[in-house]
Amino acid sequence: MVWLRVGWCAAVIAIGALECVSAEAQCTAYVATHKSNSVAVVDTALDRVVTVIPVQIQPLAVAITPDRSYAYVTNSGWMFGSNSVSVIDTGTNAVVAAIPVGSFPVGVAFTPNGASAYVANFNSNSISVIDTATKSVTATIPVGNGPWGVAITPNGTLAYVTNVNSNNVSVIDTVSNSVVATVAAGTGPVAVAIKPNGTTAYVANQTSNDISVIDVASNVVIASVPVGNGPYALAVTPNGAVIYVANAASSTVSVIDTATNNVTATVITGSTPHGVAVTPDGAFAYVTNQVGNSISVIDTATNAVVDTIQGVGALPEGIAMMLQKNALKYSCR
């Protein structure tokens, strides 16, 4: 019997027979399913849910530690006493801690060294800073009204926080854990992402239907890019060339060229897209569709939907992508 690797299949040649079996997962997507009170684990080689992890009440966002050892999930069920972050060991897919934070936690992001996680507490108008070594809150930072999304610069010095009800962005110095700037954005800013080279922050404004482009050096808005209705989430490709924006009210994704700040394509997805993540090789964008409980898989070369993953769980929200530590290639499919 001779074993051969053929693409993502293992070909088994024996007595003239050829059998193709699934390759080992290269990437895993973690999806917060808000109404199911769980996290769905998606194998991107198979494009199907392979594990469901119970967490606390009404999870909204998920982020992976830089060393890929843990997934942090915000549980926003403040009326049910949740107000926590579930910590999932990505090796075992088991919850190993639940960290109390402020009221109605939403966005979560890590410093590049993985030492700290910053969590936006919508009802508390604050950011909880978690020491990932001790899994405890070490600082609470007042910000604007209704903080929702968080992103941290690649050098780890600044955290950008969208304040939905203030229509602005708080800029936090991560050394002093204090707000050092406040940037006016569009109406209803919910999500933020930072270009990999650290020069630019992009803010999705859900009510004004546009993206505010912020120069990180000056903290000035240098462009406003109209997109679809109700932009709710966004992600930048690893090379920084393109942004994918999930437009919840349009059931579309806007594709923005960061060199020109123009929309170059509009992709029809499932109903009410609420999350987006790009694979580490930049080849695919995975978009969670809140209504329909599915994920649309977009080929970034053609900007066409090439797969739809069903049965993700009730009301999928945030999504994070992780390259497996034992991945055979720097590719997810």
Buried (B, 14 or more C-beta within 10 A) or exposed (E): EEEEEEEBBBBBEEEEEEEEEEBEBBBBBBBBBBBBBBBBBBBBBBBBBEEBBEBBBBBBBBBBBBEBBBBBBBBBBBEEEBBBBBBBBBEEBEBEBBBEBBBBBBBBBBBEEBBBBBBBBBBBBBBBBBBBEEBEBEBBBEBBEBBBBBBBBBEBBBBBBBBBBBBBBBBBBBEEBEBEBBBEBBEBBBBBBBBBEBBBBBBBBBBBBBBBBBBBEEBEBEBBBEBBEBBBBBBBBBEBBBBBBBBBBBBBBBBBBBEEBEBEBBBEBBEBBBBBBBBBBBBBBBBBBBBBBBBBBBBBEEBEBEBBBEEBBEBBBBBBBBBBEEBEEEBBB
